[in-house]
Amino acid sequence: MGLRDAVIKRTYLFPDRVSMEYLRGLNRRKLRPGEKSLPYAGYFYRELANIPIEDLERVNSGPVRHDRATPIQDRAALAETGYLEMETGYAVMPDGSGVAATLVKMPGVTPEMLDWWFNWHCLEDLRYAIWCPVAHYAVRAKDPARHLDDSGIPPASRIHGSVHYVTERIHTRFPQRIRIEFLSPEEFGIPEPGGDESRLARAICANVYLAGLGLPIAAFLHAVRVTGDGVEYRSRYWSGYLVRDGRPVRVKLPPVVDVMELARGTCIHSLMEYHNLASFLPEIYGEYGGKVEATLRK
């Protein structure tokens, strides 16, 4: 390993082997005075939810063979019943792009709760921070009004076409500002959810860029389906690709990006944030009655 690579490696957030003890010990940002009085501030101080040991072992076992991962060209397979060969893990594909996958069981969660969350959390920084307190910092919605109940847009559709600017740590120790451009399933080139919810109840799709520089990073898909006791949340992140006009487009990543480390870090980040969300979503949804009203931001 050269000096440059050694310096870059020191910026990575996750060690060669990750444990819940390490993840729970990651530092959190300090709450601002106005945030401490918000009614949901208590969620920020809760212990990070547990990640199943088998999922951590999948990450710690290293990358899987590329032929076990789902390429972005086959993304519509996530709309079908059954499971794909790699549901949790990461890989580098023959073209140099990366794939990260996670499957998170969410007992007691409904598709409607997820609709509410994706509209509610983007209206205030702390709402985003409680999602994953050790990695999330801030959020801005480009058009906050479209996420409110009085927008006239069905809750499941408000995310389509919206743009969020988030500050978070994915695989490095330093927070980065990221632009997320959400797409409809049709724009992402996958079947529309509905009908048989055991196949696809919701699909949350987006392209991801480094904000400011506008550099493309990845495309992602969250495929949600209903189970006997809640939902399961199946995610795929394809670094080095975007989706435009329903088709995947290969893009060049910044030269400092290590594709393998980005895929691995994305996998860990996804496990953290979605297991943590599952741990409190039914509770906070009940507190707000599933309503998305005017932001509390001052």
C-alpha positions as CSV (number, residue, x, y, z in Angstrom):
1,M,0.0,0.0,0.0
2,G,1.4,3.4,-1.0
3,L,1.4,6.5,1.1
4,R,-1.6,8.0,-0.8
5,D,-3.6,4.8,-0.2
6,A,-2.6,4.6,3.4
7,V,-3.8,8.2,4.0
8,I,-7.1,7.6,2.2
9,K,-7.7,4.4,4.2
10,R,-7.4,6.4,7.4
11,T,-10.4,8.4,6.3
12,Y,-12.7,5.4,6.1
13,L,-15.4,5.2,8.8
14,F,-15.5,1.4,9.2
15,P,-12.7,-0.9,10.3
16,D,-11.9,-4.2,8.6
17,R,-14.3,-6.0,10.9
18,V,-17.4,-4.2,12.2
19,S,-19.3,-4.9,15.4
20,M,-22.3,-3.5,17.1
21,E,-20.1,-2.2,19.8
22,Y,-18.1,-0.2,17.3
23,L,-21.1,1.1,15.5
24,R,-22.8,2.2,18.7
25,G,-19.7,3.9,19.7
26,L,-19.5,6.2,16.7
27,N,-19.7,9.9,17.6
28,R,-22.9,11.8,17.1
29,R,-23.3,15.4,16.2
30,K,-24.3,17.8,18.9
31,L,-27.8,19.0,19.0
32,R,-28.4,22.7,18.6
33,P,-30.2,24.5,21.5
34,G,-33.5,24.7,19.5
35,E,-33.4,21.0,18.6
36,K,-33.2,19.9,22.2
37,S,-36.7,21.1,22.9
38,L,-38.3,19.4,19.9
39,P,-40.7,16.7,20.9
40,Y,-38.8,13.9,19.1
41,A,-35.4,14.8,20.4
42,G,-35.4,11.8,22.7
43,Y,-35.1,9.4,19.7
44,F,-31.7,10.9,19.0
45,Y,-30.3,9.6,22.2
46,R,-31.5,6.0,21.9
47,E,-29.1,3.2,21.5
48,L,-28.6,2.3,17.8
49,A,-30.8,-0.6,17.0
50,N,-29.3,-4.1,16.7
51,I,-28.2,-5.5,13.3
52,P,-28.5,-9.3,13.1
53,I,-25.1,-10.9,13.7
54,E,-25.5,-12.9,10.4
55,D,-25.7,-9.6,8.5
56,L,-22.6,-8.3,10.1
57,E,-20.8,-11.6,9.3
58,R,-21.8,-11.2,5.7
59,V,-20.1,-7.8,5.6
60,N,-17.1,-9.0,7.6
61,S,-16.7,-12.0,5.2
62,G,-15.7,-9.6,2.4
63,P,-17.1,-9.0,-1.0
64,V,-19.1,-11.7,-2.8
65,R,-18.5,-12.9,-6.3
66,H,-19.9,-10.5,-8.9
67,D,-22.1,-13.2,-10.4
68,R,-24.1,-13.4,-7.2
69,A,-24.9,-9.7,-7.2
70,T,-27.9,-8.2,-9.1
71,P,-26.6,-5.9,-11.8
72,I,-28.6,-2.7,-12.4
73,Q,-29.7,-4.0,-15.7
74,D,-31.7,-6.7,-13.8
75,R,-33.2,-4.3,-11.2
76,A,-36.8,-5.2,-12.1
77,A,-36.1,-8.6,-10.5
78,L,-36.7,-6.9,-7.2
79,A,-40.3,-6.5,-8.1
80,E,-40.8,-10.3,-8.2
81,T,-41.6,-12.8,-5.4
82,G,-38.8,-14.8,-3.8
83,Y,-35.2,-13.7,-3.1
84,L,-32.1,-13.0,-5.1
85,E,-28.8,-14.7,-4.5
86,M,-27.2,-11.7,-2.7
87,E,-29.8,-10.0,-0.5
88,T,-27.2,-8.6,2.0
89,G,-23.6,-8.0,1.0
90,Y,-21.5,-6.1,-1.6
91,A,-19.5,-6.7,-4.7
92,V,-17.6,-5.1,-7.5
93,M,-18.8,-5.8,-11.0
94,P,-16.7,-6.6,-14.0
95,D,-17.2,-3.1,-15.4
96,G,-15.7,-1.6,-12.2
97,S,-19.0,-0.5,-10.7
98,G,-20.1,-1.4,-7.2
99,V,-23.2,-3.1,-5.8
100,A,-24.4,-3.0,-2.2
101,A,-27.5,-4.9,-1.0
102,T,-29.4,-5.1,2.2
103,L,-32.6,-6.8,3.4
104,V,-34.2,-5.5,6.6
105,K,-37.2,-7.0,8.2
106,M,-39.5,-4.4,9.7
107,P,-42.1,-5.9,12.0
108,G,-45.2,-3.7,12.7
109,V,-44.3,-1.4,9.8
110,T,-46.7,-0.7,7.0
111,P,-46.2,0.8,3.5
112,E,-48.3,3.8,4.7
113,M,-45.8,4.4,7.5
114,L,-43.0,4.5,5.0
115,D,-44.9,7.0,2.9
116,W,-45.3,9.2,5.9
117,W,-41.6,8.9,6.9
118,F,-40.2,9.9,3.5
119,N,-42.4,13.0,3.6
120,W,-42.0,13.9,7.3
121,H,-38.3,13.4,7.9
122,C,-37.1,15.7,5.1
123,L,-38.6,18.8,6.7
124,E,-36.2,19.3,9.6
125,D,-32.6,18.4,10.4
126,L,-33.3,16.5,13.6
127,R,-35.9,14.4,11.9
128,Y,-33.2,13.1,9.6
129,A,-30.7,12.7,12.4
130,I,-32.9,10.5,14.5
131,W,-33.0,8.1,11.6
132,C,-29.4,7.2,12.1
133,P,-27.8,9.4,14.8
134,V,-24.3,8.1,14.2
135,A,-24.3,9.0,10.5
136,H,-27.0,11.5,9.7
137,Y,-26.5,15.3,10.2
138,A,-28.9,17.5,8.2
139,V,-31.5,17.5,5.4
140,R,-33.2,20.0,3.1
141,A,-36.1,19.4,0.7
142,K,-35.9,21.5,-2.4
143,D,-39.7,21.9,-2.4
144,P,-40.9,21.2,1.2
145,A,-44.5,22.1,0.4
146,R,-45.0,19.1,-1.9
147,H,-44.4,16.8,1.1
148,L,-47.2,18.3,3.2
149,D,-50.7,16.8,3.5
150,D,-52.2,19.9,2.0
151,S,-50.2,19.5,-1.2
152,G,-53.0,17.5,-2.7
153,I,-50.5,14.8,-3.8
154,P,-51.0,11.2,-2.7
155,P,-48.5,10.4,0.1
156,A,-46.9,7.6,-1.9
157,S,-46.3,9.8,-4.9
158,R,-45.0,13.0,-3.2
159,I,-41.4,11.6,-3.2
160,H,-41.5,11.2,-7.0
161,G,-39.6,14.1,-8.6
162,S,-38.5,15.6,-5.3
163,V,-34.9,16.5,-4.5
164,H,-33.3,16.2,-1.1
165,Y,-30.0,17.6,0.1
166,V,-28.6,15.5,2.9
167,T,-25.4,15.7,5.0
168,E,-24.3,12.3,6.2
169,R,-21.4,9.9,6.6
170,I,-21.6,6.8,4.4
171,H,-18.1,5.3,4.2
172,T,-15.8,8.1,5.3
173,R,-15.3,9.8,8.7
174,F,-16.2,13.1,7.2
175,P,-19.8,14.1,6.5
176,Q,-20.6,14.8,2.9
177,R,-23.4,16.8,1.3
178,I,-25.3,14.7,-1.1
179,R,-28.1,15.5,-3.6
180,I,-30.8,12.8,-4.0
181,E,-33.0,13.1,-7.0
182,F,-36.0,10.8,-6.6
183,L,-37.6,9.1,-9.6
184,S,-40.9,7.4,-10.1
185,P,-40.8,3.6,-10.7
186,E,-41.6,4.3,-14.4
187,E,-38.7,6.7,-14.7
188,F,-36.5,4.1,-13.0
189,G,-37.6,1.4,-15.5
190,I,-39.3,-1.0,-13.0
191,P,-43.0,-2.1,-12.6
192,E,-45.4,0.2,-10.8
193,P,-46.2,-1.1,-7.3
194,G,-49.7,-2.2,-6.5
195,G,-51.9,-5.2,-6.7
196,D,-50.0,-8.1,-5.2
197,E,-48.1,-6.4,-2.4
198,S,-46.2,-9.5,-1.7
199,R,-44.3,-8.7,-4.9
200,L,-43.9,-4.9,-4.6
201,A,-45.9,-2.6,-2.3
202,R,-43.6,0.4,-2.7
203,A,-40.6,1.3,-4.8
204,I,-38.3,4.2,-3.7
205,C,-35.9,5.1,-6.5
206,A,-33.3,7.8,-6.9
207,N,-30.1,9.0,-8.4
208,V,-27.4,10.3,-6.1
209,Y,-24.8,13.0,-6.6
210,L,-22.2,14.9,-4.6
211,A,-23.9,18.2,-4.0
212,G,-22.2,21.3,-5.1
213,L,-19.8,19.5,-7.5
214,G,-22.7,17.7,-9.1
215,L,-20.6,14.6,-9.5
216,P,-22.7,11.4,-10.1
217,I,-22.3,8.6,-7.5
218,A,-25.0,6.0,-7.6
219,A,-28.6,4.9,-8.3
220,F,-30.6,3.1,-5.7
221,L,-33.8,1.2,-5.3
222,H,-35.7,0.3,-2.1
223,A,-38.2,-2.4,-2.9
224,V,-40.8,-2.9,-0.2
225,R,-43.1,-5.8,0.1
226,V,-45.7,-6.9,2.7
227,T,-45.0,-9.8,5.0
228,G,-47.1,-11.6,7.6
229,D,-46.0,-9.3,10.4
230,G,-44.9,-6.1,8.7
231,V,-42.8,-5.3,5.6
232,E,-39.4,-6.3,4.4
233,Y,-37.2,-3.6,2.9
234,R,-34.9,-4.8,0.2
235,S,-32.3,-2.2,-1.0
236,R,-29.8,-2.1,-3.9
237,Y,-27.2,0.6,-4.4
238,W,-25.4,0.7,-7.8
239,S,-22.3,2.9,-7.5
240,G,-21.0,4.1,-10.9
241,Y,-24.5,4.1,-12.4
242,L,-27.4,6.5,-12.8
243,V,-30.8,5.8,-14.3
244,R,-32.0,8.2,-17.1
245,D,-35.1,7.9,-19.1
246,G,-35.7,4.4,-17.6
247,R,-32.3,3.1,-18.6
248,P,-29.0,2.6,-16.6
249,V,-26.2,4.8,-17.7
250,R,-22.6,4.1,-16.7
251,V,-20.9,7.2,-15.1
252,K,-17.4,7.9,-14.0
253,L,-16.8,8.2,-10.3
254,P,-14.4,10.7,-8.8
255,P,-10.8,9.3,-8.9
256,V,-10.5,9.3,-5.1
257,V,-13.4,6.9,-4.7
258,D,-12.5,3.4,-3.9
259,V,-15.5,1.4,-5.4
260,M,-15.0,-1.6,-3.1
261,E,-14.9,0.6,0.0
262,L,-17.9,2.6,-1.1
263,A,-19.9,-0.5,-1.7
264,R,-18.9,-1.9,1.6
265,G,-19.6,1.3,3.5
266,T,-23.0,1.7,1.8
267,C,-24.0,-1.8,2.8
268,I,-23.1,-1.1,6.5
269,H,-24.7,2.3,6.4
270,S,-27.9,0.9,5.0
271,L,-28.1,-1.9,7.6
272,M,-27.6,0.8,10.4
273,E,-30.2,3.2,9.2
274,Y,-33.0,0.9,8.2
275,H,-32.7,-1.4,11.2
276,N,-32.8,1.7,13.4
277,L,-35.8,3.2,11.5
278,A,-37.6,-0.1,11.9
279,S,-37.1,0.1,15.7
280,F,-39.1,3.3,16.2
281,L,-41.2,4.0,13.1
282,P,-44.5,2.5,14.3
283,E,-44.1,4.5,17.6
284,I,-43.4,7.9,16.1
285,Y,-45.9,7.4,13.3
286,G,-48.5,6.8,16.0
287,E,-47.5,10.0,17.8
288,Y,-48.1,12.1,14.8
289,G,-51.2,10.2,13.6
290,G,-49.6,9.8,10.2
291,K,-49.9,13.5,9.5
292,V,-47.4,15.7,7.7
293,E,-48.0,19.3,8.6
294,A,-46.0,22.5,8.4
295,T,-42.3,22.1,9.3
296,L,-41.1,23.0,12.8
297,R,-38.0,24.6,11.3
298,K,-37.5,28.1,12.6
